[in-house]
Amino acid sequence: MGSLENNQPHYYLINGPDFLIEYDNVGFQNDGNPIHAILREKGSEFGEDLLKQHYLQSHK
C-alpha cells in the first residue's frame, strides 16, 4: 500500500501460514523514514496490534 515513488510512504504485509511480517515506512518525517518492521508468530500473540502499540508509545 502506498506510493511506488522513492522517499514516499509505503507499507507491506506478508502473511504466511504461521507468521506475519509488517514493513511500515509511513513517512511522517524525513521523506519516508524511519522504517518499522515486525515479525509475528501466529498462535503466540496474533491479534495484538504491535505496530499500533509502538506508535502510541514512541511517536506521540
C-alpha positions as CSV (number, residue, x, y, z in Angstrom):
1,M,0.0,0.0,0.0
2,G,1.3,3.5,-0.7
3,S,3.5,5.1,-3.3
4,L,5.8,3.4,-5.7
5,E,8.0,6.5,-5.8
6,N,11.2,6.9,-3.9
7,N,11.1,8.6,-0.5
8,Q,7.3,8.3,-0.2
9,P,5.3,6.4,2.4
10,H,4.5,2.7,1.8
11,Y,3.5,-0.4,3.7
12,Y,3.9,-4.2,3.1
13,L,2.2,-7.1,4.8
14,I,3.5,-10.6,4.2
15,N,1.1,-13.2,5.6
16,G,2.4,-16.8,5.8
17,P,0.8,-19.9,7.2
18,D,2.4,-19.4,10.7
19,F,4.0,-15.9,10.5
20,L,3.1,-12.4,9.6
21,I,5.6,-9.7,8.6
22,E,4.7,-6.0,8.6
23,Y,7.0,-3.4,7.0
24,D,5.9,0.1,7.6
25,N,7.5,3.2,6.1
26,V,4.8,5.8,6.7
27,G,6.9,8.8,6.1
28,F,5.7,11.3,8.7
29,Q,9.2,12.8,8.7
30,N,12.5,12.7,6.7
31,D,11.0,11.9,3.3
32,G,9.5,8.5,4.2
33,N,11.8,7.5,7.0
34,P,12.1,5.8,9.6
35,I,11.2,2.2,8.8
36,H,9.4,-0.1,11.2
37,A,9.3,-3.9,10.8
38,I,7.7,-6.6,12.8
39,L,7.8,-10.4,12.6
40,R,4.9,-12.1,14.4
41,E,4.4,-15.8,15.0
42,K,0.8,-16.7,14.7
43,G,-0.6,-18.5,17.7
44,S,1.6,-16.8,20.3
45,E,0.3,-13.2,20.3
46,F,-1.6,-13.0,17.0
47,G,-4.3,-10.4,17.1
48,E,-2.4,-7.8,19.1
49,D,-1.6,-4.7,17.0
50,L,2.1,-4.4,18.0
51,L,2.8,-1.7,15.4
52,K,-0.1,0.4,16.7
53,Q,1.2,0.0,20.3
54,H,4.7,1.1,19.2
55,Y,3.3,4.2,17.6
56,L,1.2,5.1,20.6
57,Q,4.2,4.6,23.0
58,S,7.0,6.0,20.9
59,H,5.5,8.6,18.5
60,K,3.4,10.9,20.5
